[in-house]
Amino acid sequence: MSADPFTLLGIGPGFDLDRASIDRAYRARAAAMHPDLADPATAEEAAGASAALNDARATLADPERRANALLAILGGPDASADRSLPDGFLMEMMDVRQRAEAECVTNEGHARWERWADERRESSIAQVSALFARAFSDGASGALLADIRRALNAWRYIERMIEQLDPDHADPM
């Protein structure tokens, strides 16, 4: 995608977006650029623009993808450039994984870990939201952008661990 998803949909960059505003912006842009309304000479270009709008909508609708896109706009490191995690996180996750693997063999244990995953996801969203709010109010310093990357890396780690424990697990976002 050549433009960022916020620009493509005409939405100001920010983390705290509601689904309705994303959908409204998408529909307005999609209606204006619909390939069926395009001049036949530019129909292929319109189809490409429509695909970019679909991708932008999907990116902004998913909080984790939206956070990664926003971090890139602010000039922060992407996951391949910075794989760091918060201090003590890996030790905590090793313990969590061991307990989860032992308990997920029962329906009750599985339900407990699903609740744990949902709570951690909500906690990650709240943490990332607060960090982005600081970045927009105080300025996006290198240290703050690195903090956001670490929080996103931890969030992704937890999502991946849950997916591995339960391949049928569907992220509700």
N, C-alpha and C positions, 0 to 999 in steps of 0.2 A: 504494500500500500504506500503510495507516494505521499499522501497527506495523512496527518494524524486523524484518528476517528472523531475527535471533538470538532475539528475544522470541517471534516466531511459532512457532519450532521448539523453544523452551525450551533454547537453547544459550547459555551465557555468551559475551559478546562477546570475540572474539579473532581474530587473523589465521591462526594456525597450527592449522587444523582438518583432520582427515583425512576422506576421503570416507565411510568406514564410519560414523563418528559422526554425520555429517550425515544419511546414509540411515536410520540407526536412529532418530534423533529425528524425522525426517519420517514414517517408518512408524508410529511410536507416535502422533503427532499426527493423522495421516491416518486411522488406524483409529478413533480416538476421535471424529473429526468427520465421518466418511464420510456423504455425503448419503443413501445407502440406509438408514442406521440412524436418520436424523433423523425427528422427528415431521413429518408432512406439512405442518403449519402453518409449520414452520421450514425446510423442505427447500430453499427458494431461498436462504436465509441460509447454510445449510450448504454449498451449492454454491459460493457466493461465498467462504466460508472455505477450501474445498478449493482453489480457484483461487489464493488468497493463499498457501496452504501450498506449492503447486507453484512459485509465483514465488519464495518464500523459499528453497526447496531449490535452484532454479536459480541464485539469487544467491550462496548460500553455496558451491555446488559450483564456481563459477568464481572463481579467485583474484583476478582484477582487479575483478570486480563485488563480491566480498566485501570487498576493500580499500576500495572507494569507499563501500560501505554502512557500514563500520566508521569511516571517516574522518568521515562525516556524523554518526554517533552521538557521536563525540568532539567535534563542533562545528567541524570543519575545513571549509575552503572546498571547494565542488564545482568540477568542471572548467569550468563556464561562468563562474564567478566569478573563477577564478584560472587563467590559461593559461600561467603561467610555466614555464620549463624550466631545468635546471641550466646553469651557466655553460659556454660552449663547446659545448654539446650540438648546437645547430643547425649549426654549422660542421662538426662531426664527421659529422652525418647527411647533409649535402650531399655530402661526400666519399664516404661509404658508398653513398649512393644512386647516384651517378655510376658507381662501380665495380660495383655490383650490376647496374645496367641493362646495362652492357657485358658482364658475365660471365654473366648469366642466360639468354643466348641458347643456351648449350650445356647438356646434361644435367649435365655435371661442374660447371659454374659454378652451375647452379641448386641442385645438391646442396650445394655449399659454402655458399651463402647460406641454405639451409634450416638447416644446422648452426649458422651464425652466429645466425640468428633464435632457434633453440632455446636456444643459450647465453645470448643476451641476455635471453630470457624468464626463464630460471632465475636469472640474475644479478639481474634486476628483482625477482623474487619474494623472493630472499634479502635484498636491500636493504630492501624494504618490510617484510618480516618483522622485520628488526632495528630498523627505525624504530618499528614498532608496539610491539615489546617495550620499547623505551625509553619510549614514551608511557605504557605501563601501569605500568612500574616507577618512572619519574621524574616522571610527570605530563605531561599533554598540553598543553604550552605552545604559544602561538601560533606561535612560530618552528619548533617541531618539527612541528606540523600543516602548516605551509607547506612544510617539507622533504618531508613525505609526499606532499603534493599535487604538488610538482615531480617527484618520483620516479614518481608515477602518470601524470603528463602525459607524461613521457619514455617510459614503458612503452607507453602508448597510441599515441604517435607511431610507435614502432618497429613495433607490431602493424599499424597502418594502412599504413605504408610497405611491409611485407611483403605485405599484402593487395593493394596497388596493383601491386606487382611481379608477383604471381602470384594472380590472382583465384580460382584453384582451391585456394589455400592454406587449410587448415583449422587453426584454432587447436586444439591437442590438449587444451586445458583445457575 
